[in-house]
């Protein structure tokens, strides 16, 4: 019985770290997918589509609408402008942080370019840090001025399917 207890004590931290890494990977890839969706919806609808973001959620909506992300969830006015909303669940293993004051990202249908509200003027990218609460893994999700979303690992061990960020 003591051997089983020792084995469990050795394996449990490794299992928990593996689960935290998979959770970070899942959240980062979900965000990239949603940003690509917003860009494609802008082109398909031939209208501006916005992503309103915070550490709590992100909302994809018609750019003419107003949206918010709060502890109560995501909201859009008018409600018919909502395309998709994602509220971060309460898993303590994942922390999502928009960078540089990013609050709103707008995809334009012509040329499918992107502009960023809440960031420094002339900013070439919008980015989020998606990380483990332990700080051992950090994935950077970014959208460039052409509206292309991508992810890369900026700290920690590489993840399958996500490249390591260039130095």
N, C-alpha and C positions, 0 to 999 in steps of 0.2 A: 504494500500500500504506500509505503514511503517513497518507493521508486516512481510510482505514478504521480505523486505530489511533486516531486522534483522535476519530472518531465513536463508536467503542466506549468510549473513556475518558469521553466526555461522557454517553453513554446508560446505561452500566452502573450508576452510583450511583442514577439515577432509577428504573431497573428494580428494583434491590434495595429501594429505599424503597417502591415500589409493592407488591412481594411481601410485605414486612414488614407493610404496612397491611392487606393482604388476610388475612394470617395472624392478625393481632390481631382483625379483624372476625369471622373464622370462629370463633375460640376464644370470643369474647364471645357470639356468637349461639348457639353450641353450649351454653354455660353457661346462658343464658336459657331455651333449649329444654328442657334437662334439669331446670331448676327448675320450669318449667311442667308437665313430665311428673310430677315428684314430687308436686306439688300435686294433679294430676288423679288420680293413683294413690291418694292418700289418700282422696279423695272416692269413687272407684269401689270401693275395697276396704272402705271404712268403717272404717279403722284409721289410726293415726298412721304417717306415713312420714318418715324422716329422711334428711338429706343430710349426710354427714360430709365435711369438706373440709380441704384444706391447699393449699400452693402446688404440690404434686406431683400431686394428683388430687382427684376427688370421687367419693363412693360413695352411691348411692341404695339404701335398704334399709328393712325394717320397723324401726320405732323401738325395738322391744323388743330388737333385736340390737345387738351391739357391732361397730364397724367401725374400720378404720384406713387411713391413707394413708402409705406409707413409700417409700423409694427402691426397694424390691423390688416395689412395686405396691400394689394395693388388696386389703383382706381383710375378710371379714364372718364373724361366728360367731353362729349357725349359718349355713352356706353357703346353705341354702335361703331365707334372708331377703334375699339379694341380688336387687335389681331391675335395677341397672345400675351399671357402674363405668367411669370415664373417667380414664385416666392421661395426664397431659400429656406429649406427646412431647418429644424433646430439641431441638426447633427453638430455636435461641438467639434468634430474633427476637421471641418472645413470653414475657412474664413475667406469671404469674397470682398475685395476692396477696390472700388473705382479709384484710379490714380489722377493726381493733379486737379482735383476739384471737378472731375467729370460728372455731369448730371444728366446730359441729354446728347444724343447722337442722332443726326438726321441724314438719311440716305436720299439723295436726289435721283430722280429717274433718268435724267439725261446724263449719259456717261457713267451713271451709277457711282457718283462721288459721295463723299461723306464730309460733314462738318460737325464740329464738336462744341457744345455749349458748356461753359464752366471750366474750360481749359485755357491755357495761355494763348493769346492771339497768335495765329500762324503755326499752331501746334500741328505737327505732321502726322501724329497718331493719337488715338485714344486707347487707353489700356486699363486693364484690371489685373490685380494680383489675386490669384486663387491659391491658397496655401493651407497646409495642415496647421492645426492649432498648436502643435508642438514646435512649429517653425522649421522642421527638417525637410520640408518640400515646398517649393514655390513655383507655380506655373504662371507665366505672363500671357494673358490673352490680349491681343491688340487688333485694331482696325486702322489701316493706313488711309491716306487721303483719297485713294482710289476706291475705298470701301471694301477692301479685301480683309477678311478676318483670318487670324492665325493664332497658334499657341506654341509656346516653347517653354522648356524647363529652365528656370534661371537659378535654382538652388536645389540641391539634393540629387538623388540618384535619377538617371533617365527613366522615362516611362515608355512603355511600348506605344508606338504610334504618335508620340509627341517628341519633336526634335529638341536638342539642347540649344538654348539661346546662344547666339554668337557673342563673343566677349566684347 
